[in-house]
Structures are given as C-alpha cells and as structure tokens.
Amino acid sequence: MNYLQQIRAFDDYRLYEQKLSAGQVSLWYTLMSINNKTAWSTWFTAANATLESLSGLSRSGIVKNRNVLKQLGLIDFSSNGRKATSYRVSVLYTSDSAQGSVQRSTQSSAQHSVQRSTQHSSTLNKQNETKQNEINNDEADAGVTRGDVIDKWTSLWGFPNAIATPEINEWLDVLPADVVDFAITIAGEHQVKATGSLKYMRAVIEGWQKRDISTLDQAKKAAEEHDQRMKSERSGSTPARAKETLPDWAQTGATPTATRTELTPDQQAEISARIARLQQNGESRQEATT
C-alpha cells in the first residue's frame, strides 16, 4: 500500500464524500498505523486494548465507530471469539496494485464492502483529478513533497501514528512542504526524541504562524535569529571575572618598606630637648625618693 496516496484519498473522501466524526477519523488512522507495522498485510489483528490506547476511544466507542467505518466501506473486520479481532483497511486510491488487491479481497467475506469502497474511490478520483494535479505541480515546483515530509519524519521517529498524522496533514495544508520539512530538520539537529517530537514540532510551527512565516527563507532567517539570541543569552548569563593583581609589596621576593618622614633641624632640636627634660625630670624624682 502507498500510505501517502491512501492518506490523500482519505482526506478527499472526508471533504467530498462523507463527513466523519473525530472518533471515526482517529480509529481509521489507528488501524492504518497498526497495518503499517504489519508491513501492510491484507488482514491483521488488533486487540481492543491496543486500539483504546492508540485512538483514545473507549471500548464502546471502538465498537460503534468501526461499525460505521465498515458500513462506509472504509474498513472490514471479523470477530475471532475471545482472540483479537481481525481488520482490513480498504484501499481508497486506484492503481494497478490496488485494483489487484481489491480483486483478491472480493473473494473474501468482505466482497460487498470492498466493491463499494472501490466505487467510492473511482468517483472520488474523478472529482479530484484537477485538484491533485495542482497539488502535484505545486510540490514539484517547491522541490519538497508531502511524501518527503512523511519520509523524513519516519526516518527520525518512525511512521507517524494516529495522533501525529492528522496534525502533519493540517501543517501541510497551511504551510508549504519545504517549510514543514525544515521544521523537522531543526528538530533532528536538536536531537529531539520521538516521545517529544510532536510537542516540539507544535511549538515551532505555532511560533512561525504567529509571526506570519510562510516561506522557507523566512523560516531559515527566524531559526538563525533564534540561535543567535540563545547564544547571546548563554554568553551573558556568566559574568566575566575581573583579573586580580597583587600590590607590589605582596609580590614574591618583595620586601616591604616603612614610610619615613624627614625632620627639619629645628624639629630635631626640639625633640632632643624634650628627651633631655624627660630624662632630667626622671632623675629628680628618683633622688626625691631615696
């Protein structure tokens, strides 16, 4: 299965054929994600607990929404008693390989659903032929396609799950593919883990949208300014230490010298006279006590 063509066909189905609830969309993307992990097996099994965890739906919500998806011909499923339920995701786009898959599947118990899905797909492709040509031409001009974006995401964090895929499609609807591709590149350069990839991408994309950034050149300039600002903040966070120098007298090998004041001859004579008087007074007191 070509997952990019499948997702495009599903988006077109929702736009032109049938409006789906959020629960139905989430369940479909969840089954697509599981199907991808099975290397696109025609039939695969999925436990209800797994579907609940990935889709965010309750057990009753899964039962209700999968019945609607089956009635619309988008999926088929078969109960296996107490074992995990078997599912098949209908191919929504037309190609040689897809038609072969449909022909084989008509031999199974899901014949009516597959034929109806094929009819929906054929009508849908006719209605959107012009639109798809315009999208393909735009992507060719940009040099980066939706497929490139999905491939880069997959190479970094694995195939986008049922939560990430709708958001990626929304980003690609409002921004050129090369801008979204550049945002993924930035996340890769910052070694963002798979668990934080969606949160990081949301912050980058929302930040650009608030600043009306819609071209690759604008995105590159914004990223460069951000890096320079962060570098400046990091360098300014640690104050420069002043170089301390010791005074001359504290340098190794230096000998401190006392400060001396030179006396004039008169001052020296006065001091000598005071000393003489003190000595004379001292001798007089000593004689008086003897």
Backbone as CSV, one residue per row, in Angstrom:
resi,resn,N_x,N_y,N_z,CA_x,CA_y,CA_z,C_x,C_y,C_z
1,MET,0.838,-1.200,0.000,0.000,0.000,0.000,0.873,1.250,0.000
2,ASN,0.472,2.217,-0.799,1.154,3.516,-0.793,0.454,4.403,0.239
3,TYR,1.095,4.551,1.410,0.410,5.236,2.508,0.122,6.696,2.207
4,LEU,0.981,7.345,1.406,0.750,8.750,1.086,-0.497,8.904,0.216
5,GLN,-0.626,8.075,-0.801,-1.823,8.129,-1.655,-3.062,7.739,-0.856
6,GLN,-2.894,6.784,0.065,-4.020,6.355,0.888,-4.516,7.501,1.770
7,ILE,-3.602,8.218,2.398,-3.987,9.323,3.272,-4.634,10.447,2.471
8,ARG,-4.074,10.747,1.306,-4.670,11.774,0.443,-6.095,11.391,0.045
9,ALA,-6.256,10.144,-0.323,-7.584,9.687,-0.735,-8.571,9.753,0.435
10,PHE,-8.088,9.438,1.627,-8.957,9.503,2.809,-9.359,10.948,3.101
11,ASP,-8.399,11.874,2.991,-8.723,13.289,3.216,-9.748,13.779,2.190
12,ASP,-9.574,13.376,0.942,-10.526,13.776,-0.099,-11.903,13.152,0.139
13,TYR,-11.891,11.918,0.635,-13.165,11.258,0.952,-13.930,12.056,1.997
14,ARG,-13.224,12.530,3.008,-13.857,13.319,4.071,-14.348,14.671,3.557
15,LEU,-13.633,15.238,2.583,-14.016,16.544,2.053,-15.203,16.472,1.105
16,TYR,-15.198,15.454,0.243,-16.173,15.429,-0.861,-17.227,14.323,-0.769
17,GLU,-16.960,13.271,0.013,-17.887,12.145,0.031,-18.694,12.054,1.325
18,GLN,-18.012,12.009,2.441,-18.691,11.732,3.692,-17.982,12.430,4.847
19,LYS,-18.717,13.173,5.638,-18.161,13.784,6.825,-18.078,12.745,7.928
20,LEU,-16.902,12.634,8.555,-16.679,11.644,9.600,-16.482,12.337,10.950
21,SER,-16.839,11.625,11.989,-16.643,12.166,13.340,-15.172,12.037,13.728
22,ALA,-14.809,12.740,14.800,-13.418,12.682,15.272,-13.055,11.259,15.702
23,GLY,-13.998,10.552,16.305,-13.729,9.177,16.719,-13.505,8.248,15.547
24,GLN,-14.282,8.436,14.474,-14.112,7.601,13.285,-12.772,7.874,12.601
25,VAL,-12.386,9.142,12.554,-11.097,9.500,11.958,-9.957,8.921,12.784
26,SER,-10.054,9.052,14.097,-8.996,8.548,14.966,-8.854,7.032,14.846
27,LEU,-9.954,6.327,14.794,-9.906,4.871,14.680,-9.315,4.457,13.341
28,TRP,-9.669,5.157,12.263,-9.132,4.822,10.940,-7.612,5.015,10.923
29,TYR,-7.138,6.137,11.440,-5.701,6.377,11.470,-4.985,5.362,12.365
30,THR,-5.615,4.962,13.439,-5.019,3.956,14.311,-4.855,2.632,13.588
31,LEU,-5.885,2.209,12.856,-5.800,0.970,12.089,-4.752,1.077,10.984
32,MET,-4.635,2.255,10.379,-3.585,2.469,9.372,-2.199,2.307,9.989
33,SER,-2.006,2.864,11.175,-0.715,2.780,11.851,-0.359,1.333,12.182
34,ILE,-1.335,0.582,12.689,-1.096,-0.830,13.009,-0.835,-1.621,11.734
35,ASN,-1.601,-1.327,10.694,-1.423,-2.009,9.421,-0.012,-1.784,8.872
36,ASN,0.498,-0.562,9.061,1.871,-0.250,8.616,2.894,-1.116,9.351
37,LYS,2.679,-1.320,10.662,3.614,-2.139,11.450,3.584,-3.603,11.030
38,THR,2.507,-4.032,10.377,2.420,-5.414,9.899,2.894,-5.537,8.459
39,ALA,3.554,-4.465,7.967,4.050,-4.446,6.575,2.901,-4.523,5.577
40,TRP,1.790,-3.858,5.924,0.624,-3.733,5.053,0.023,-5.088,4.679
41,SER,-0.138,-5.928,5.685,-0.845,-7.192,5.457,-2.307,-6.892,5.110
42,THR,-2.870,-7.726,4.252,-4.271,-7.513,3.864,-5.182,-7.599,5.080
43,TRP,-4.969,-8.630,5.903,-5.701,-8.783,7.153,-4.705,-8.792,8.299
44,PHE,-5.044,-8.147,9.392,-4.184,-8.117,10.567,-5.065,-8.095,11.808
45,THR,-4.505,-8.443,12.932,-5.276,-8.467,14.174,-4.878,-7.296,15.063
46,ALA,-5.832,-6.805,15.850,-5.587,-5.705,16.785,-6.487,-5.894,17.995
47,ALA,-5.897,-5.938,19.159,-6.663,-6.094,20.392,-7.366,-4.788,20.738
48,ASN,-8.500,-4.903,21.397,-9.253,-3.708,21.788,-8.444,-2.802,22.703
49,ALA,-7.647,-3.411,23.589,-6.823,-2.607,24.497,-5.831,-1.753,23.720
50,THR,-5.274,-2.310,22.634,-4.335,-1.554,21.799,-5.037,-0.405,21.092
51,LEU,-6.228,-0.680,20.566,-6.997,0.366,19.886,-7.395,1.473,20.857
52,GLU,-7.754,1.106,22.073,-8.117,2.110,23.082,-6.930,3.012,23.387
53,SER,-5.746,2.395,23.532,-4.546,3.163,23.883,-4.130,4.118,22.778
54,LEU,-4.195,3.667,21.525,-3.718,4.483,20.404,-4.742,5.503,19.918
55,SER,-6.009,5.157,19.982,-7.038,6.049,19.439,-7.626,6.991,20.476
56,GLY,-7.523,6.635,21.759,-8.134,7.450,22.806,-9.620,7.185,22.969
57,LEU,-10.136,6.174,22.293,-11.562,5.850,22.361,-11.828,4.812,23.451
58,SER,-13.050,4.791,23.932,-13.462,3.765,24.884,-13.800,2.485,24.114
59,ARG,-14.028,1.400,24.866,-14.381,0.135,24.214,-15.664,0.277,23.405
60,SER,-16.671,0.922,23.988,-17.932,1.105,23.261,-17.744,2.033,22.065
61,GLY,-16.855,3.028,22.212,-16.585,3.938,21.099,-15.942,3.225,19.929
62,ILE,-15.062,2.270,20.221,-14.418,1.495,19.160,-15.458,0.653,18.422
63,VAL,-16.308,-0.020,19.175,-17.341,-0.866,18.562,-18.268,-0.030,17.682
64,LYS,-18.694,1.110,18.191,-19.610,1.972,17.448,-18.973,2.517,16.172
65,ASN,-17.765,3.037,16.287,-17.129,3.689,15.140,-16.638,2.705,14.082
66,ARG,-16.214,1.515,14.502,-15.761,0.557,13.493,-16.948,0.035,12.675
67,ASN,-18.137,-0.028,13.306,-19.325,-0.432,12.540,-19.654,0.591,11.460
68,VAL,-19.511,1.882,11.804,-19.770,2.936,10.813,-18.744,2.869,9.691
69,LEU,-17.458,2.701,10.035,-16.407,2.628,9.012,-16.613,1.431,8.091
70,LYS,-17.117,0.326,8.647,-17.380,-0.854,7.813,-18.562,-0.594,6.878
71,GLN,-19.604,0.036,7.385,-20.766,0.342,6.553,-20.393,1.270,5.392
72,LEU,-19.442,2.159,5.630,-18.996,3.078,4.585,-18.002,2.438,3.629
73,GLY,-17.566,1.214,3.934,-16.624,0.527,3.060,-15.179,0.931,3.276
74,LEU,-14.891,1.643,4.353,-13.524,2.090,4.605,-12.676,1.004,5.250
75,ILE,-13.302,0.128,6.036,-12.596,-0.993,6.654,-13.494,-2.211,6.629
76,ASP,-12.911,-3.339,7.017,-13.712,-4.529,7.275,-13.108,-5.192,8.505
77,PHE,-13.902,-5.942,9.236,-13.369,-6.634,10.408,-14.133,-7.928,10.614
78,SER,-13.486,-8.847,11.324,-14.086,-10.143,11.581,-13.735,-10.570,12.995
79,SER,-14.751,-10.935,13.775,-14.537,-11.346,15.161,-13.908,-12.731,15.207
80,ASN,-12.984,-12.913,16.152,-12.307,-14.199,16.331,-12.601,-14.789,17.712
81,GLY,-13.814,-14.567,18.183,-14.163,-15.075,19.500,-13.460,-14.288,20.593
82,ARG,-12.732,-14.989,21.440,-12.010,-14.332,22.514,-10.656,-13.791,22.072
83,LYS,-10.260,-14.121,20.882,-8.987,-13.635,20.368,-9.160,-12.232,19.781
84,ALA,-8.040,-11.596,19.463,-8.073,-10.244,18.912,-8.817,-10.228,17.578
85,THR,-9.553,-9.166,17.344,-10.350,-9.020,16.121,-9.443,-8.821,14.913
86,SER,-9.842,-9.379,13.773,-9.101,-9.197,12.515,-9.662,-7.993,11.772
87,TYR,-8.767,-7.202,11.170,-9.173,-5.996,10.454,-8.533,-5.964,9.067
88,ARG,-9.182,-5.235,8.187,-8.617,-4.934,6.872,-8.965,-3.498,6.524
89,VAL,-7.969,-2.734,6.134,-8.186,-1.349,5.704,-8.362,-1.330,4.196
90,SER,-9.478,-0.813,3.732,-9.754,-0.775,2.301,-8.842,0.221,1.603
91,VAL,-8.376,-0.156,0.407,-7.547,0.738,-0.396,-8.448,1.774,-1.044
92,LEU,-8.156,3.044,-0.835,-9.033,4.121,-1.297,-8.559,4.795,-2.576
93,TYR,-7.367,4.486,-3.025,-6.856,5.091,-4.262,-6.801,4.012,-5.346
94,THR,-6.782,4.437,-6.593,-6.771,3.497,-7.702,-5.379,3.393,-8.287
95,SER,-4.926,2.171,-8.449,-3.654,1.877,-9.115,-3.690,0.414,-9.494
96,ASP,-2.726,-0.004,-10.269,-2.703,-1.406,-10.695,-2.610,-2.338,-9.498
97,SER,-1.736,-1.977,-8.566,-1.566,-2.846,-7.402,-2.792,-2.827,-6.513
98,ALA,-3.428,-1.638,-6.404,-4.598,-1.534,-5.546,-5.763,-2.320,-6.111
99,GLN,-5.939,-2.264,-7.462,-7.038,-2.997,-8.078,-6.840,-4.493,-7.913
100,GLY,-5.564,-4.930,-7.999,-5.292,-6.348,-7.797,-5.649,-6.766,-6.388
101,SER,-5.337,-5.853,-5.427,-5.674,-6.147,-4.034,-7.179,-6.224,-3.843
102,VAL,-7.900,-5.332,-4.518,-9.364,-5.336,-4.405,-9.949,-6.604,-5.005
103,GLN,-9.391,-7.026,-6.158,-9.917,-8.227,-6.807,-9.721,-9.452,-5.935
104,ARG,-8.550,-9.520,-5.281,-8.309,-10.652,-4.395,-9.238,-10.611,-3.188
105,SER,-9.457,-9.404,-2.686,-10.263,-9.304,-1.467,-11.738,-9.576,-1.719
106,THR,-12.182,-9.445,-2.978,-13.594,-9.724,-3.271,-13.910,-11.193,-3.099
107,GLN,-12.852,-12.020,-3.053,-13.082,-13.446,-2.866,-13.333,-13.776,-1.404
108,SER,-13.110,-12.778,-0.524,-13.311,-12.997,0.911,-14.749,-12.632,1.289
109,SER,-15.021,-12.730,2.582,-16.369,-12.448,3.087,-16.712,-10.973,3.023
110,ALA,-15.715,-10.098,2.703,-15.955,-8.650,2.681,-16.210,-8.147,1.273
111,GLN,-16.727,-8.980,0.388,-16.872,-8.627,-1.020,-17.706,-7.361,-1.212
112,HIS,-18.813,-7.279,-0.560,-19.700,-6.129,-0.771,-19.040,-4.825,-0.328
113,SER,-18.347,-4.830,0.809,-17.708,-3.625,1.315,-16.587,-3.152,0.403
114,VAL,-15.803,-4.085,-0.113,-14.669,-3.713,-0.974,-15.164,-3.124,-2.286
115,GLN,-16.184,-3.719,-2.871,-16.710,-3.187,-4.123,-17.238,-1.776,-3.936
116,ARG,-17.938,-1.540,-2.824,-18.459,-0.203,-2.569,-17.301,0.787,-2.350
117,SER,-16.254,0.308,-1.668,-15.085,1.168,-1.461,-14.432,1.525,-2.788
118,THR,-14.351,0.557,-3.685,-13.750,0.808,-4.996,-14.573,1.823,-5.786
119,GLN,-15.898,1.708,-5.689,-16.760,2.665,-6.389,-16.566,4.067,-5.828
120,HIS,-16.490,4.181,-4.501,-16.231,5.478,-3.875,-14.903,6.038,-4.353
121,SER,-13.902,5.169,-4.403,-12.563,5.620,-4.781,-12.523,6.091,-6.224
122,SER,-13.202,5.358,-7.112,-13.205,5.732,-8.529,-13.879,7.080,-8.734
123,THR,-15.037,7.255,-8.100,-15.749,8.535,-8.213,-14.945,9.669,-7.614
124,LEU,-14.338,9.385,-6.508,-13.560,10.399,-5.800,-12.372,10.867,-6.631
125,ASN,-11.689,9.946,-7.271,-10.529,10.325,-8.078,-10.924,11.158,-9.291
126,LYS,-12.093,10.890,-9.855,-12.552,11.698,-10.984,-12.857,13.125,-10.548
127,GLN,-13.483,13.254,-9.383,-13.849,14.576,-8.888,-12.624,15.409,-8.540
128,ASN,-11.571,14.730,-8.108,-10.407,15.461,-7.590,-9.185,15.403,-8.507
129,GLU,-9.383,14.962,-9.738,-8.245,14.834,-10.645,-7.543,16.177,-10.852
130,THR,-8.334,17.226,-11.084,-7.748,18.554,-11.280,-7.035,19.040,-10.035
131,LYS,-7.686,18.829,-8.889,-7.088,19.265,-7.619,-5.771,18.556,-7.363
132,GLN,-5.729,17.247,-7.580,-4.499,16.501,-7.335,-3.379,16.940,-8.272
133,ASN,-3.726,17.243,-9.523,-2.712,17.714,-10.464,-2.119,19.037,-9.998
134,GLU,-2.987,19.919,-9.469,-2.488,21.203,-8.974,-1.564,21.014,-7.780
135,ILE,-1.947,20.100,-6.872,-1.112,19.829,-5.701,0.226,19.257,-6.122
136,ASN,0.199,18.302,-7.051,1.444,17.694,-7.507,2.350,18.701,-8.182
137,ASN,1.761,19.600,-8.973,2.564,20.630,-9.652,3.198,21.575,-8.645
138,ASP,2.411,21.961,-7.628,2.950,22.847,-6.585,4.106,22.186,-5.848
139,GLU,3.961,20.906,-5.526,5.009,20.209,-4.803,6.253,20.043,-5.652
140,ALA,6.048,19.800,-6.946,7.198,19.664,-7.835,7.966,20.965,-7.926
141,ASP,7.242,22.084,-7.979,7.901,23.388,-8.039,8.682,23.671,-6.766
142,ALA,8.129,23.250,-5.626,8.786,23.531,-4.347,10.010,22.663,-4.139
143,GLY,10.069,21.503,-4.811,11.209,20.623,-4.650,11.050,19.658,-3.488
144,VAL,10.112,19.906,-2.598,9.848,19.030,-1.456,8.377,18.649,-1.485
145,THR,8.082,17.366,-1.381,6.706,16.883,-1.450,6.213,16.418,-0.086
146,ARG,4.929,16.152,-0.012,4.360,15.594,1.211,5.035,14.269,1.545
147,GLY,5.313,13.491,0.507,5.986,12.214,0.726,7.351,12.392,1.371
148,ASP,8.073,13.443,0.961,9.380,13.724,1.560,9.234,14.048,3.044
149,VAL,8.189,14.805,3.384,7.956,15.165,4.780,7.689,13.914,5.617
150,ILE,6.809,13.038,5.130,6.496,11.805,5.848,7.737,10.931,5.975
151,ASP,8.519,10.852,4.895,9.736,10.023,4.919,10.743,10.546,5.941
152,LYS,10.894,11.869,6.008,11.850,12.428,6.972,11.374,12.171,8.400
153,TRP,10.084,12.365,8.638,9.524,12.078,9.967,9.771,10.612,10.333
154,THR,9.498,9.717,9.379,9.661,8.286,9.614,11.108,7.929,9.905
155,SER,12.046,8.552,9.189,13.466,8.253,9.392,13.947,8.678,10.770
156,LEU,13.325,9.719,11.340,13.738,10.208,12.658,13.000,9.502,13.795
157,TRP,11.670,9.360,13.655,10.855,8.908,14.786,9.913,7.741,14.466
158,GLY,10.034,7.170,13.286,9.119,6.101,12.918,7.876,6.649,12.227
159,PHE,7.108,5.770,11.639,5.923,6.187,10.894,4.973,6.938,11.823
160,PRO,4.466,8.117,11.415,3.578,8.906,12.295,2.334,8.122,12.691
161,ASN,2.006,8.218,13.989,0.872,7.452,14.491,-0.443,8.171,14.220
162,ALA,-1.511,7.644,14.810,-2.851,8.178,14.539,-3.039,9.586,15.087
163,ILE,-2.221,9.992,16.051,-2.326,11.341,16.606,-1.511,12.324,15.776
164,ALA,-0.316,11.906,15.370,0.585,12.806,14.630,0.130,13.032,13.186
165,THR,-0.397,12.011,12.545,-0.729,12.113,11.114,-1.724,13.234,10.802
166,PRO,-2.839,13.371,11.541,-3.759,14.477,11.231,-3.109,15.844,11.398
167,GLU,-2.243,15.992,12.394,-1.591,17.285,12.606,-0.603,17.589,11.489
168,ILE,0.130,16.580,11.055,1.057,16.780,9.928,0.283,17.229,8.695
169,ASN,-0.855,16.596,8.452,-1.673,16.979,7.300,-2.185,18.413,7.430
170,GLU,-2.542,18.830,8.646,-3.001,20.210,8.864,-1.861,21.193,8.589
171,TRP,-0.644,20.866,9.049,0.502,21.745,8.781,0.753,21.867,7.281
172,LEU,0.636,20.742,6.592,0.886,20.744,5.148,-0.225,21.452,4.376
173,ASP,-1.390,21.587,4.986,-2.481,22.316,4.345,-2.285,23.831,4.417
174,VAL,-1.577,24.299,5.466,-1.436,25.743,5.659,-0.026,26.242,5.360
175,LEU,0.950,25.338,5.283,2.335,25.730,5.019,2.903,24.901,3.875
176,PRO,3.842,25.464,3.115,4.490,24.680,2.059,5.227,23.481,2.650
177,ALA,5.361,22.443,1.850,6.007,21.222,2.332,7.450,21.465,2.743
178,ASP,8.153,22.371,2.026,9.560,22.592,2.371,9.710,23.280,3.732
179,VAL,8.710,24.067,4.145,8.761,24.718,5.459,8.568,23.673,6.566
180,VAL,7.599,22.777,6.393,7.379,21.717,7.375,8.591,20.786,7.424
181,ASP,9.151,20.500,6.265,10.346,19.660,6.194,11.506,20.304,6.955
182,PHE,11.651,21.624,6.841,12.727,22.341,7.545,12.514,22.293,9.058
183,ALA,11.264,22.375,9.501,10.967,22.278,10.937,11.393,20.914,11.478
184,ILE,11.148,19.859,10.710,11.582,18.519,11.122,13.102,18.446,11.164
185,THR,13.754,19.111,10.195,15.218,19.142,10.173,15.767,19.793,11.441
186,ILE,15.161,20.904,11.852,15.596,21.591,13.082,15.450,20.659,14.281
187,ALA,14.336,19.958,14.368,14.124,19.022,15.481,15.183,17.935,15.486
188,GLY,15.533,17.457,14.298,16.578,16.433,14.206,17.934,16.955,14.649
189,GLU,18.259,18.205,14.282,19.536,18.795,14.677,19.617,18.983,16.188
190,HIS,18.471,19.209,16.834,18.446,19.366,18.287,18.239,18.028,19.003
191,GLN,18.298,16.932,18.230,18.216,15.577,18.781,16.956,15.373,19.630
192,VAL,15.830,15.835,19.101,14.550,15.655,19.785,14.148,14.181,19.727
193,LYS,13.737,13.641,20.864,13.328,12.242,20.931,11.926,12.058,20.337
194,ALA,11.612,10.808,20.006,10.306,10.509,19.414,9.168,10.887,20.351
195,THR,9.383,10.694,21.661,8.326,10.994,22.622,8.006,12.486,22.699
196,GLY,8.964,13.331,22.336,8.733,14.772,22.399,8.641,15.430,21.042
197,SER,8.629,14.628,19.977,8.667,15.172,18.619,7.437,16.016,18.298
198,LEU,6.246,15.519,18.632,5.009,16.229,18.293,4.918,17.539,19.063
199,LYS,5.274,17.528,20.343,5.240,18.746,21.157,6.221,19.788,20.628
200,TYR,7.418,19.342,20.241,8.435,20.257,19.724,7.980,20.862,18.395
201,MET,7.455,20.020,17.519,7.001,20.494,16.215,5.849,21.475,16.357
202,ARG,4.939,21.205,17.285,3.829,22.135,17.505,4.364,23.512,17.884
203,ALA,5.342,23.533,18.788,5.885,24.810,19.253,6.536,25.579,18.101
204,VAL,7.283,24.886,17.259,7.956,25.543,16.137,6.933,26.078,15.133
205,ILE,6.007,25.220,14.719,5.017,25.606,13.707,4.131,26.740,14.218
206,GLU,3.646,26.631,15.458,2.784,27.677,16.013,3.537,28.993,16.161
207,GLY,4.812,28.912,16.532,5.619,30.125,16.629,5.769,30.814,15.287
208,TRP,5.983,30.035,14.245,6.100,30.616,12.903,4.776,31.210,12.435
209,GLN,3.686,30.534,12.722,2.381,31.038,12.288,2.043,32.356,12.973
210,LYS,2.407,32.489,14.247,2.163,33.748,14.956,2.955,34.900,14.341
211,ARG,4.090,34.594,13.752,4.934,35.616,13.124,4.701,35.716,11.622
212,ASP,3.648,35.035,11.137,3.278,35.067,9.715,4.416,34.583,8.821
213,ILE,5.138,33.584,9.281,6.212,32.987,8.482,5.613,31.891,7.614
214,SER,5.767,32.024,6.311,5.132,31.077,5.399,6.050,30.618,4.272
215,THR,7.307,31.061,4.258,8.246,30.631,3.221,9.485,30.036,3.870
216,LEU,10.229,29.266,3.076,11.433,28.620,3.596,12.483,29.650,3.993
217,ASP,12.642,30.706,3.212,13.632,31.743,3.535,13.289,32.418,4.870
218,GLN,12.008,32.709,5.080,11.594,33.321,6.341,11.850,32.376,7.514
219,ALA,11.581,31.099,7.314,11.798,30.116,8.382,13.280,29.992,8.719
220,LYS,14.131,29.982,7.697,15.580,29.885,7.934,16.094,31.124,8.672
221,LYS,15.596,32.289,8.288,16.012,33.519,8.957,15.572,33.511,10.420
222,ALA,14.334,33.067,10.675,13.827,33.005,12.052,14.651,32.030,12.886
223,ALA,15.029,30.899,12.296,15.834,29.912,13.021,17.216,30.461,13.343
224,GLU,17.801,31.193,12.389,19.121,31.785,12.616,19.060,32.839,13.719
225,GLU,18.022,33.670,13.694,17.874,34.699,14.733,17.686,34.055,16.111
226,HIS,16.933,32.964,16.138,16.704,32.270,17.415,18.018,31.707,17.957
227,ASP,18.829,31.107,17.081,20.102,30.542,17.519,21.039,31.632,18.033
228,GLN,21.075,32.763,17.345,21.921,33.866,17.785,21.460,34.415,19.130
229,ARG,20.149,34.522,19.311,19.605,35.025,20.572,19.936,34.075,21.718
230,MET,19.795,32.777,21.492,20.109,31.803,22.531,21.596,31.815,22.855
231,LYS,22.447,31.989,21.833,23.889,32.047,22.057,24.248,33.274,22.874
232,SER,23.597,34.400,22.576,23.855,35.638,23.310,23.423,35.508,24.759
233,GLU,22.267,34.881,25.001,21.773,34.704,26.362,22.684,33.793,27.165
234,ARG,23.202,32.743,26.517,24.103,31.831,27.227,25.413,32.519,27.587
235,SER,25.942,33.340,26.673,27.206,34.018,26.945,27.041,35.110,27.985
236,GLY,25.852,35.726,28.084,25.616,36.799,29.049,25.204,36.309,30.417
237,SER,24.926,35.027,30.537,24.476,34.507,31.818,25.617,34.344,32.814
238,THR,26.879,34.244,32.337,28.036,34.079,33.213,28.863,35.346,33.184
239,PRO,28.859,36.152,34.246,29.611,37.408,34.231,31.111,37.157,34.134
240,ALA,31.780,38.069,33.435,33.228,37.949,33.266,33.918,38.257,34.593
241,ARG,34.915,37.457,34.927,35.642,37.649,36.171,36.772,38.646,35.962
242,ALA,36.856,39.621,36.884,37.913,40.624,36.770,39.252,40.006,37.135
243,LYS,40.306,40.390,36.437,41.644,39.889,36.707,42.206,40.570,37.939
244,GLU,42.557,39.739,38.917,43.067,40.278,40.163,44.591,40.330,40.123
245,THR,45.143,41.450,40.568,46.604,41.612,40.622,47.002,41.978,42.037
246,LEU,48.126,41.461,42.474,48.629,41.755,43.811,49.381,43.074,43.801
247,PRO,49.357,43.796,44.920,50.164,45.017,45.001,51.646,44.674,44.972
248,ASP,52.474,45.685,44.681,53.915,45.459,44.536,54.514,44.833,45.770
249,TRP,54.044,45.266,46.950,54.674,44.780,48.175,54.342,43.324,48.484
250,ALA,53.219,42.822,47.805,52.844,41.438,48.046,53.419,40.471,47.040
251,GLN,54.137,40.972,46.041,54.730,40.109,45.033,55.826,39.259,45.663
252,THR,56.015,38.069,45.112,57.040,37.160,45.642,58.412,37.810,45.579
253,GLY,59.151,37.781,46.720,60.501,38.343,46.759,60.553,39.801,47.101
254,ALA,59.362,40.437,47.231,59.366,41.861,47.534,59.516,42.068,49.033
255,THR,60.232,43.128,49.452,60.429,43.448,50.865,59.709,44.731,51.184
256,PRO,58.748,44.672,52.124,58.008,45.890,52.436,58.912,46.930,53.072
257,THR,58.675,48.179,52.759,59.477,49.272,53.308,58.577,50.196,54.086
258,ALA,59.060,50.670,55.277,58.266,51.571,56.110,58.307,52.976,55.540
259,THR,57.259,53.677,55.792,57.178,55.050,55.316,57.908,55.965,56.295
260,ARG,58.834,56.755,55.805,59.631,57.649,56.650,59.346,59.087,56.288
261,THR,59.387,59.953,57.371,59.206,61.390,57.172,60.467,62.113,57.654
262,GLU,61.128,62.846,56.800,62.348,63.566,57.152,62.010,64.771,58.036
263,LEU,62.825,65.000,59.170,62.633,66.125,60.100,63.593,67.266,59.770
264,THR,63.108,68.458,60.020,63.982,69.627,59.831,64.908,69.741,61.045
265,PRO,66.040,70.502,60.959,66.967,70.676,62.100,66.257,71.232,63.330
266,ASP,65.346,72.166,63.154,64.642,72.743,64.304,63.789,71.708,65.001
267,GLN,63.081,70.882,64.148,62.239,69.847,64.734,63.073,68.824,65.493
268,GLN,64.235,68.475,64.967,65.101,67.511,65.612,65.636,68.054,66.932
269,ALA,65.962,69.369,66.943,66.484,70.000,68.165,65.422,70.037,69.253
270,GLU,64.162,70.310,68.872,63.067,70.372,69.829,62.828,69.004,70.446
271,ILE,62.888,67.972,69.625,62.676,66.611,70.132,63.801,66.224,71.095
272,SER,65.018,66.589,70.749,66.160,66.268,71.624,66.018,66.965,72.964
273,ALA,65.542,68.216,72.932,65.371,68.971,74.164,64.307,68.315,75.049
274,ARG,63.198,67.850,74.447,62.120,67.189,75.206,62.655,65.926,75.866
275,ILE,63.478,65.193,75.133,64.024,63.952,75.682,64.928,64.249,76.875
276,ALA,65.699,65.341,76.727,66.613,65.721,77.813,65.828,66.117,79.053
277,ARG,64.732,66.881,78.867,63.934,67.314,80.005,63.292,66.118,80.705
278,LEU,62.791,65.161,79.892,62.177,63.975,80.470,63.188,63.175,81.292
279,GLN,64.380,63.071,80.771,65.418,62.341,81.493,65.772,63.059,82.801
280,GLN,65.862,64.413,82.737,66.204,65.206,83.926,65.104,65.078,84.969
281,ASN,63.846,65.132,84.561,62.735,65.001,85.498,62.725,63.627,86.142
282,GLY,63.105,62.635,85.349,63.139,61.286,85.880,64.214,61.135,86.947
283,GLU,65.353,61.757,86.764,66.418,61.665,87.736,66.042,62.401,89.008
284,SER,65.339,63.536,88.858,64.949,64.329,90.052,63.968,63.545,90.907
285,ARG,63.022,62.875,90.314,62.039,62.095,91.078,62.710,60.932,91.791
286,GLN,63.712,60.343,91.115,64.428,59.241,91.747,65.184,59.676,92.989
287,GLU,65.866,60.911,92.960,66.590,61.426,94.115,65.648,61.748,95.270
288,ALA,64.460,62.177,94.941,63.495,62.556,95.984,63.011,61.364,96.736
289,THR,63.019,60.214,96.190,62.512,59.005,96.835,63.576,58.264,97.609
290,THR,64.807,58.659,97.456,65.909,57.978,98.166,66.243,58.699,99.472
